[in-house]
Amino acid sequence: MGDEHVWRNWGRTQRCGPAALESPRSDLEVVEAIGRARAARQRVKVVGGGHSFTDIACTDGRMLSLDLLDRVVGVDEAAATVTVEAGMTIHRLDQELAARDLALPNLGDIDRQSIAGAIATATHGTGATFGGLATFVRALELVTADGEVLRCSATEDPEIFHAARVGLGALGVVTKVTLACVPAFNLHHVERRHRLDEVLDDLDSFVDANEHFEFYWLPHTDYCATIANNRTDHSAHQKSAYKRWRAEVFYPNYFFGAVVGLGRAAPAMVPRLNALVAGGVGTTELVDRSDRILVSTRLVRFAEMEYAIPRERARDAVRGVRDVIDAAGLRVSFPIEVRFTAPDDIPLSTAYGRDTCYVAVHMARGVAYEEYFRGVEALMNTLDGRPHWGKLHFQNAATLAPRYPEWDRFQTIRGKLDPEGRFSNAYLDRVLGPA
Ligand SMILES: Cc1cc2nc3c(=O)[nH]c(=O)nc-3n(C[C@H](O)[C@H](O)[C@H](O)COP(=O)(O)OP(=O)(O)OC[C@H]3O[C@@H](n4cnc5c(N)ncnc54)[C@H](O)[C@@H]3O)c2cc1C
């Protein structure tokens, strides 16, 4: 690994030594950077916010950060779309939209990713009638391996657009993204403690009765926290800044971080600590702007794996994870997060073609995760699971191809746009095969 530049991801699960780091300020500078890589026979990788847990953003070639490409290009009010440069963070995008009384229809848990990085891995939130972020994309501009600037949408190069919405960074450097947006809206947020079996036994009612439903089950306990977010015309109830910090930053981060630290030092205490955390889940109600409700602050670092499974297998999956933990005698401090999305038609989207349930497992930073994650992955293999491209997993092209009906369609586009594998890296060689 080169000593000059050492790059690490957010979760500290990956590090790499790129041969060069560049931060282009314009499309032309992206084209020039790719030209330099071609001349030096180097591979190129764009890094977004570094929030993937896999080595999807790692390279020993040229690493490009688009942090300086973060402007709003334009808003089309008639079409209800916004076009932004690809390095913009979701956080900035939310602020820019709110200033124009607009919002994205749905969001994931955090907003620290770049917009291009988030869509590249099929990042999603929860809501059985909402697709992931890539389903909001209406057009993309990308610089291809031969330096061409290509614009694609449903009407311009539609075959490329079809694949490039979830491109894993394998098709080119995305420089601009056009996204569908909606008028700004408030959400009514209700968080409650429930018995896990009560939720699992009546899961469809919970999921279908709410626009955005998810739950967190605390291992070693019979309890989960359910979160239901629904649109409301009521105006925001602002808590005091202190109360808000206590509820949204202190408890889920500093308090939870201390509990996780204790569990790491004394694993035998984890079941009792989890019971303490579960006991502390009360009922919380709040109304606020959609992005403020949907997005959380995450200060405690962890490792994560997440699988997309057909929605009807959700119960088997959660009960199966409980069996994996019990059978191996594992001690797991972090909750299991369960979310739901609508099907989509994007070849490499984890929600392709089916109503989807996402089950995510986490381990505290510094705690061995492999036995747990491999056990959960073996279970997910039996449930037709597809791993999140940005979260840890042990699959490869041979095991993944049969899970994606339009796998070959994606590979044809990849072969056309990047025949020499300029945008590949060790991760893409593993999960997609060599270009
Ligand atoms: C705390 C935390 C919470 C998370 N919450 C969620 C969640 O709620 N839902 C969910 O689905 N995921 C979630 N994730 C995963 C995360 O959304 C994805 O891993 C996402 O891809 C990270 O975006 P990034 O900008 O950090 O991209 P990176 O990790 O930096 O890169 C990801 C991929 O995108 C490519 N890429 C980035 N920019 C470009 C570009 N301009 N052109 C072409 N390719 C590009 C990279 O080359 C790489 O292949 C979470 C991760 C963390 C750490």
The ligand as a MOL file (V3000), in Angstrom:
LIG
                    3D

  0  0  0     0  0            999 V3000
M  V30 BEGIN CTAB
M  V30 COUNTS 53 58 0 0 0
M  V30 BEGIN ATOM
M  V30 1 C -23.9470 5.1780 9.0730 0
M  V30 2 C -24.4250 4.6600 7.7440 0
M  V30 3 C -25.7900 4.6410 7.4800 0
M  V30 4 C -26.2640 4.1370 6.2540 0
M  V30 5 N -27.6050 4.1150 6.0250 0
M  V30 6 C -28.0870 3.5580 4.8820 0
M  V30 7 C -29.4800 3.4800 4.6300 0
M  V30 8 O -30.2990 3.9530 5.4040 0
M  V30 9 N -29.8940 2.8460 3.4960 0
M  V30 10 C -29.0010 2.2940 2.6070 0
M  V30 11 O -29.4240 1.7070 1.6140 0
M  V30 12 N -27.6690 2.4030 2.8030 0
M  V30 13 C -27.1980 3.0200 3.8980 0
M  V30 14 N -25.8360 3.1290 4.1000 0
M  V30 15 C -24.9440 2.7050 3.0080 0
M  V30 16 C -24.6100 3.8710 2.0820 0
M  V30 17 O -25.7640 4.6220 1.7470 0
M  V30 18 C -24.0060 3.3540 0.7670 0
M  V30 19 O -22.9070 2.5450 1.0140 0
M  V30 20 C -23.6370 4.5000 -0.1920 0
M  V30 21 O -23.2140 3.9500 -1.4050 0
M  V30 22 C -22.5610 5.3970 0.3660 0
M  V30 23 O -22.4840 6.5580 -0.4340 0
M  V30 24 P -21.0890 7.3350 -0.5440 0
M  V30 25 O -21.3350 8.6600 -1.1740 0
M  V30 26 O -20.4090 7.3240 0.7730 0
M  V30 27 O -20.3510 6.4200 -1.6110 0
M  V30 28 P -18.9660 5.6390 -1.4960 0
M  V30 29 O -19.0820 4.6040 -0.4420 0
M  V30 30 O -17.8500 6.6010 -1.4170 0
M  V30 31 O -18.9560 4.9240 -2.9370 0
M  V30 32 C -19.9180 3.9390 -3.2540 0
M  V30 33 C -19.8450 3.6200 -4.7320 0
M  V30 34 O -20.3380 4.7260 -5.4770 0
M  V30 35 C -19.4240 5.0530 -6.4870 0
M  V30 36 N -19.5080 6.4810 -6.7780 0
M  V30 37 C -19.4710 7.4990 -5.9030 0
M  V30 38 N -19.5640 8.6620 -6.5640 0
M  V30 39 C -19.6430 8.3610 -7.8830 0
M  V30 40 C -19.7360 9.1210 -9.0840 0
M  V30 41 N -19.7700 10.4450 -9.0560 0
M  V30 42 N -19.7740 8.4620 -10.2650 0
M  V30 43 C -19.7340 7.1160 -10.3090 0
M  V30 44 N -19.6530 6.3540 -9.2120 0
M  V30 45 C -19.6050 6.9570 -8.0160 0
M  V30 46 C -18.0700 4.6640 -5.9200 0
M  V30 47 O -17.1020 4.5160 -6.9400 0
M  V30 48 C -18.4370 3.3520 -5.2650 0
M  V30 49 O -18.4790 2.3610 -6.2650 0
M  V30 50 C -25.3260 3.6500 5.2880 0
M  V30 51 C -23.9590 3.7020 5.5500 0
M  V30 52 C -23.5120 4.2020 6.7620 0
M  V30 53 C -22.0400 4.2440 7.0450 0
M  V30 END ATOM
M  V30 BEGIN BOND
M  V30 1 1 1 2
M  V30 2 1 2 3
M  V30 3 2 2 52
M  V30 4 2 3 4
M  V30 5 1 4 5
M  V30 6 1 4 50
M  V30 7 2 5 6
M  V30 8 1 6 7
M  V30 9 1 6 13
M  V30 10 2 7 8
M  V30 11 1 7 9
M  V30 12 1 9 10
M  V30 13 2 10 11
M  V30 14 1 10 12
M  V30 15 2 12 13
M  V30 16 1 13 14
M  V30 17 1 14 15
M  V30 18 1 14 50
M  V30 19 1 15 16
M  V30 20 1 16 17
M  V30 21 1 16 18
M  V30 22 1 18 19
M  V30 23 1 18 20
M  V30 24 1 20 21
M  V30 25 1 20 22
M  V30 26 1 22 23
M  V30 27 1 23 24
M  V30 28 2 24 25
M  V30 29 1 24 26
M  V30 30 1 24 27
M  V30 31 1 27 28
M  V30 32 2 28 29
M  V30 33 1 28 30
M  V30 34 1 28 31
M  V30 35 1 31 32
M  V30 36 1 32 33
M  V30 37 1 33 34
M  V30 38 1 33 48
M  V30 39 1 34 35
M  V30 40 1 35 36
M  V30 41 1 35 46
M  V30 42 1 36 37
M  V30 43 1 36 45
M  V30 44 2 37 38
M  V30 45 1 38 39
M  V30 46 1 39 40
M  V30 47 2 39 45
M  V30 48 1 40 41
M  V30 49 2 40 42
M  V30 50 1 42 43
M  V30 51 2 43 44
M  V30 52 1 44 45
M  V30 53 1 46 47
M  V30 54 1 46 48
M  V30 55 1 48 49
M  V30 56 2 50 51
M  V30 57 1 51 52
M  V30 58 1 52 53
M  V30 END BOND
M  V30 END CTAB
M  END
